[in-house]
Amino acid sequence: MGLLHELTAMLLGATEIESALADLSRFAAFAVPGVVRCSALLITEGRPAVSAASETSRRKIDDVQQDEAAGPSLDAIHTREPVVSADLHADQRWPALQPAAVGTGLRTAIALPIDVNRDAVGALTLYLTEADAAGPGRMVAAMAIAGQAALLLGEVLRRAEETTPPLSAQEPSDATVNHAVGLIMAQRGCGPAEAFEVIDETATRLAVSPRVVAERLLETAQRRSAP
C-alpha cells in the first residue's frame, strides 16, 4: 500500500506525459522483484504514441516491437488483456522479436494494459532475465501498479491537453514529414491538414512516431518509382 501511495504522489507531480511514463517505468522496475527492465507505452487519439523505459541498454526490445507493430506490449494494448511470455527466446507469436530478446538476455515478459480513458490506452511491460519467471506474486504486484497508473495518467493527460493542442492541429516541422505530406497531397488530391492527419492516424495505430511513418511512405514511393 505504501508503494502505491508513493506512485500516486510521483505521477500526480508530473507535468508532462513523457516524464510520467518514465517515472512509472522506473518505479515498476524497482517495485517488482527480479525485473531488470520496464517500459511504458501510451497511444492517445490525435497524438503520436509516447513511450519511456527504466533504462536504455536493452532498448532494442522495444524498438523492434514498434517497428514491427507486434509484441507483448502491442498485444496487451490491442486485446486489453494481460499478455505473458514465459520465454521470449522461443515464443513463436512474435518471430521478429526473438533476436532482440536473445541479444538483450531478456526471457520473461509481462505486458499489462493501461486503460486510461476512451481515447487513451497503453501498456506497462516488465522484463526478467529468467524464463517462466512471471509467478503469481509478481503478477499481482505488476497488475496493482498498472491499475493505479491507469487512474493517475488520466489526470496527467488532462493537464497536458489544457496546454498543448492535438498534434493534428499543429504544423509539421520535420522535413521528412513535410515531404511525405506533399506526397499524400499529390496522391489523394487533398489539403495539408488531411494529409498530415493520415500520417498521424497511422503513427497512432502502429505505435510509432510520425517521422517513422513518413520515412516508410517515402521508401515505398521510391521503390515503386524505381525502374
Residue pairs with C-beta under 8 A, 6 or more apart in sequence:
3 31
3 145
4 144
4 145
4 148
6 27
7 24
7 27
7 31
7 145
7 148
7 149
7 152
8 148
8 152
10 23
10 24
10 27
11 20
11 23
11 24
11 149
11 152
11 153
11 155
11 156
12 152
12 155
12 156
14 20
14 23
14 156
15 159
15 160
16 156
16 160
17 42
17 44
17 50
17 153
17 156
17 157
17 160
18 50
18 52
20 152
20 153
20 156
21 40
21 41
21 42
21 50
21 51
21 52
21 122
21 153
22 40
22 52
22 53
24 40
24 52
24 124
24 145
24 149
24 153
25 38
25 39
25 40
25 52
25 53
25 54
25 124
26 38
26 54
27 145
28 35
28 38
28 40
28 54
28 124
28 126
28 142
28 145
29 35
29 36
29 37
29 38
29 54
29 55
29 126
30 54
31 141
31 145
32 38
32 126
32 138
32 141
32 142
32 145
33 137
33 138
33 141
34 128
34 130
34 133
34 138
35 126
35 127
35 128
35 138
36 58
36 106
36 127
36 128
36 129
37 53
37 54
37 55
37 58
37 61
37 104
37 106
37 126
37 127
38 53
38 54
38 124
38 125
38 126
38 127
39 51
39 52
39 53
39 54
39 61
39 62
39 73
39 124
39 125
39 127
40 51
40 52
40 53
40 114
40 122
40 123
40 124
40 125
40 149
41 49
41 50
41 51
41 62
41 66
41 73
41 77
41 122
41 123
41 125
41 207
42 49
42 50
42 51
42 114
42 116
42 120
42 121
42 122
42 153
43 49
43 77
43 120
43 121
43 122
43 204
43 207
44 50
44 116
44 119
44 120
44 157
44 204
45 119
45 120
45 204
46 119
46 166
46 167
46 168
46 200
46 204
47 166
47 167
47 200
47 204
48 167
48 200
48 203
48 204
48 209
48 210
49 66
49 203
49 204
49 207
49 208
49 209
51 62
51 66
51 207
53 59
53 62
57 104
58 104
58 105
58 106
58 127
60 100
60 103
60 104
61 97
61 100
61 101
61 104
61 106
61 127
62 73
63 100
64 71
64 96
64 97
64 99
64 100
65 71
65 72
65 73
65 74
65 94
65 97
65 207
66 206
66 207
66 208
66 212
67 208
67 212
68 94
68 96
68 97
69 205
69 206
69 207
69 208
70 94
70 96
70 97
71 94
71 97
71 111
72 83
72 84
72 85
72 94
72 109
72 110
72 111
72 123
72 125
73 83
73 111
73 123
73 125
73 207
74 123
74 207
75 83
75 93
75 111
76 82
76 83
76 111
76 112
76 113
76 123
76 125
77 113
77 121
77 122
77 123
77 207
79 113
80 113
80 115
80 121
81 113
82 110
82 111
82 112
82 113
82 139
82 143
83 109
83 110
83 111
84 108
84 109
84 110
84 111
84 134
84 139
85 91
85 93
85 108
85 109
86 108
86 131
86 132
86 134
87 107
87 108
87 131
87 132
88 97
88 98
88 101
88 106
88 107
88 108
88 109
89 98
89 101
89 102
89 107
89 131
90 98
91 97
91 98
101 107
105 129
106 127
106 128
106 129
107 128
107 129
107 130
107 131
107 133
108 127
108 128
108 129
108 130
108 131
108 132
108 133
108 134
109 125
109 126
109 127
110 125
110 126
110 127
110 128
110 134
110 138
110 139
110 142
111 123
111 124
111 125
111 126
112 123
112 124
112 125
112 142
112 143
112 146
113 121
113 122
113 123
113 146
114 121
114 122
114 123
114 124
114 146
114 149
114 150
114 153
115 121
115 150
116 122
116 150
116 153
116 154
116 157
117 154
117 157
120 153
120 154
120 157
122 153
124 142
124 145
124 146
124 149
126 138
126 142
128 134
128 138
167 200
167 210
168 193
168 196
168 197
168 200
172 178
172 181
172 196
172 199
172 210
174 210
174 211
174 214
176 211
176 214
176 215
176 218
177 196
177 199
177 210
177 211
177 214
179 214
179 218
180 195
180 199
180 213
180 214
180 215
180 217
180 218
181 192
181 195
181 196
181 199
181 214
182 195
183 217
183 218
183 221
184 190
184 195
184 198
184 199
184 217
185 191
185 192
185 195
188 194
188 195
188 198
196 210
199 210
199 213
199 214
199 217
200 210
202 213
203 209
203 210
203 212
203 213
206 212
206 213
